[in-house]
Amino acid sequence: RNWKSAPTPRPDKMREWWREHPLASVILPTGKSFDVVDVPETAGCLALARLERSDVPLGPVAATPQRRMLFFVLPGATAKLADLVRKQGYVPSALDLQVHGEGGFIPAPPTRLGGLGSVQWARRPTVANSWLPDLEAVISPLAYACGRERRMR
């Protein structure tokens, strides 16, 4: 199936496809309903712990078998990232922190990535976290954790 030309927002169609292809990947387009901030796993775990302790409203967070964490945020993060990282005192190109925005795609749980394993939820989507944070609300812990990881290498 040509997945780029056949996306659907219809739950009934998705359930039908899932019944027909239960091992298929789940690929989510970024940039319209949400963007995704992609960071190394160690930085993501540190940032997630800091964010949860600070009571910042968080959206879902996924973990990939390539040891990356994907933080779901409001669309528009790509345009804001560099300035917000600079305001935190970091050089954007020096951090292993990227945004998947307009025109991008991310694998979602339970997608298997070859022999590496499956994408999993570190923080599942729920009714309570259905409102996504703006990048500004989460950038400080994410930039700090990525900067710390860079210094540790």
N, C-alpha and C positions, 0 to 999 in steps of 0.2 A: 504494500500500500504506500502511495506517495503521501507521507504524513504532512508535508508542508502545504499541500493543496487540499487536504481533506480535514482540517481541524473542525471541531464542533463545540459549542458551549452547551449542547443539549445533553442532560444527564441520561435520558433514555437511550440515546445513540451511543453514548460512552459505555453504558452497561451492556448493550448489545455487542459492541466491539470487544469488550472485556470477556464476555462469555465465549465469543468466537476465538479469541487470542489471549488466553489467560496469562501467558508469559510475556506479553508485549510490554514495551517500554512506555512509560508515561512521560511525555515531553511537554513542558509548559512554556508558552511564549511569554517573554518579558516585555515590559515597556508600556503596556496599556493598562492592565489592572494592578500591576505591581512591578517593581524592580527587585533585583537580588544583589546584595553585597556579599562577595565571595572572598573569604579569608582562609589562611592556613588553619588546620584543626586546633593546634595548640593555642593560637591567638584567639580563635573563635570560642574555645572553652573558657578562657580567662575572661573575655569580653562578656560572654553569656552570664557567667557567675556574677560579674560586677553589675550588669544590667538588671538581673533578677533581684539582687540585694538593694538596688536603688529604686525599685518599684517603677521603673520606666515601663510603660505599656509596650509589650513586645508582640510581634507577629510570630508566625511559624519559623522554625530554623531546621534546615536539613543538614545531614552529614553524608559526605560521599566517601566511597572506598578509596579515593585518591587523597584522603586526609584533608579535605576542604570542608568548610562550613558555609552554608548559604542562608543569609539572613534576609527575610522578606520585608521590604519597605515600600512606601508609597512610590508611584511612578515619578520620574523627574530627578532621580538621584544622580544620574550620569552628569547632568549639567552642573550640579552643586558640589560634586565630590572634591575636585581639586581645591576650590576655595575653602571648603570646610576643613580639609586636611591641613592646608597652610595655616588656618586660624588656630589649629591645635599645635602648631610649631613644627610640623613635619613637611618634608619634601614629598609630594605625591608619588613621584616616580621611584622613590627609595623604599616605599612600603609595598608589601605583597598584599594589596587590597584593590579589588576591582569591582565594577558594577556591571551587571548584565541588565541592559535597558532595552530601548526600542530596537526591534529587529532581532533580538537575541532569544535563546532558548536554554532552558535548564532541565536536567533529568530530575524527576520527582520520585519519591518512594512509590512502589517497591521496585523501581527500575534496576535491573541487573546490568552492571558494566563489565561484560566479559567475565574473565576469571577473577577479577578483583573483588567482586562482591556486589552488594546492593546499596542503593541510596536509602537512607533511613531517616526518620524524623528524630531530631534531638529535642525538638519542641513541637508537638503535633498541632495541626490546625484545630481550633475549637471555637465554639461560639464566643468564649471569653476573649480570644485573641484574634477575632476576625477583623478588628480595626487595626490596620497596619500603622506602624510609626513612620514619621518622616525621617529622612536620613539624619537631619540635625539632632534628633533625639538620641540616636545611637552612635554617632560618629566618634565622640570622645573616647568611650571605652574601646571601640574597634581600632581606632588609630593608635591609641596607647598600647594595646595588646600587640598590634602588628609591629610597632616601633620597638617594643620590648623583645619580641621574637627576633627581629633583625639584629639587635645588639647581642643577643645570646649566641648567634651563629658564629 
